[in-house]
Every structure is written in structure tokens, then in C-alpha cells.
């Protein structure tokens, strides 16, 4: 069942609004998707460098959490273990931040936001 609603002076069905909101969400997700391949050799190098960074951050976080867990067994090293947990958490934080930076680099270098949006949702054009 659909319900007609008034949006910006025009009638739209609730289904149309749902599809529109769903498309917006899919566009945002698709911009950060692995399905959007790098276009130029420079993009490939940037992508590879960031993949190495992600792996380093994951390994660093894992080592810090393992070390923190071992240090937590003794009361005299508990503070050092807590510091290791904190540093490991910072590694985990750095990964999504670096992913966002990578996407900003791709956006600024050769594609632009509109092209990213067009790649993410073929056929979608401004109304």
C-alpha cells in the first residue's frame, strides 16, 4: 500500500520517497565501495599504498592488543597494558580515517564528486 504525500509542492507516493531515500543511501555506500576501481596508474599506486597502510594499522592494533592482554596478567604491568590497549584503539581509529582521506584524494585528483556519484548510481541525474 502506498500513500500519496506532498513534497515541495508536488505529490509523491510513499514508495517513491522510500526508493529515493534508499538510492541516496546506496549512493553514499557505493562511493566508498571496492567496486569502484582506480582509473589511472597514479590512482592504482595511491590505492596500493593505502592498502599497505590498512594492513600495517591492523597488524599494529593486533600486536598492541595482544601485548596489552599479556601485560594485564600482572598487577605491576597493568598500566603498561592499558597504554597498549589505548594505542591499539588509536590504530583502529586511524583505519577509517585513512580510508576517508583516500577517498578525498581520489575525489580531488581526477574524478570529482559528481563523477563518483555517477559511477555509484548509473542513470541517476539531478531532477
N, C-alpha and C positions, 0 to 999 in steps of 0.2 A: 504494500500500500504506500502510495506517495502522497505527500501533502504539498499543495502549492503555497509558496511563501513569496513575499515581496522583498526583492533585493535591489537596492539602488534604483528604485522606481520601476523595475521590471519583474515580471512573475517568473519564478523558477521553481521546479519541483524539488522536494527534499532529496530525491535520488540524484538530481543534477548537482545539488550542493555537496552531497556526500562524495560523488565522483570527483568533483572539483577539489575538495579538501584532500581526498586520497591521492590525487595526481600531484598536488603540491608536496605532500609528504614523500611520495615516490621520487619526485624531482630532487629533493634535498638529499635523500639517501643515495640516489644514483650518481650525484656529483662526486661523492666520496667512494664510489664503487670501484672495485678491482676490474670491472668490466670496461672501464674507460681507459684504453691503452694509451701510453705516451705516444706522441706523434713524431717528434724529431729525435735525432741521436742525442741531443743535449737533454731532452726530457728523459730518455732512457737512462742516461748517466745519473741524472738527479734522482730518478726513481730507484735505481740500484743503490745509490749512496744512502738514501733514506731507509731502504730495506736492511742494509747493513747496520744502520743506526738502531732500527727497531730490534734487531736480533741482539745487538750489544746491550740495549736497555733491558730486554727480557732476561738475558744471562746475568747482567749486573743485579737486577732485582732478585732473581732466584738465589744468587750467591749471598746477597745481603740477608735475605730471609732465612736461609739455611744457617748462616753464621749466627744470626740473632737467636735462632732456636737453640743452637748448641750452647751459646753463651748464657742463655736463660736457665740452664740446668743448675748453675752455681749462683749462690747469692752474691758472691763477690764480683761476678762479671755481669750481673743482671742489667746494670746501667749501660754497659757497652752493648749488650744485646738489644736494649731498647733503641739505642742510637742506630744500630744496624737495621732494625725494623723501620725506623723513620727514613733512613737513606733509601731503603728498598721501596718504600712508598713513594718517595720522590722520583725514583726511576719509573715506577708505574705511571705516575702523573706525566712524566716527560714524553711518554709514547704517544698519547692522543694529541698533546700539544704539538709535537713534531709532525704528526700526520696533518694537522690543520695548517701548519706552516708550509708543508709540501704542497698542499692544495692551493694555498695562496700564491706560491711561487709559480705553479702551473697556470694559474689564472692571470698573473701579471706578465708572464713571459710571452706566450704566443697564442693563447686561446681566448681569454676574456670570459667574463661571467656569462654573457648571453650564449656564446658558443658552447660552454659547458652545459648550460640549461638545455640547449637544442639537442646536444648529444644525449642527454639524460632522458629527454622526452621527445622523440622524433614526432613531428607533426603538430606539436603544441606551439601555438603562436598567440601573441597578445591579442585580446579582443578589443 
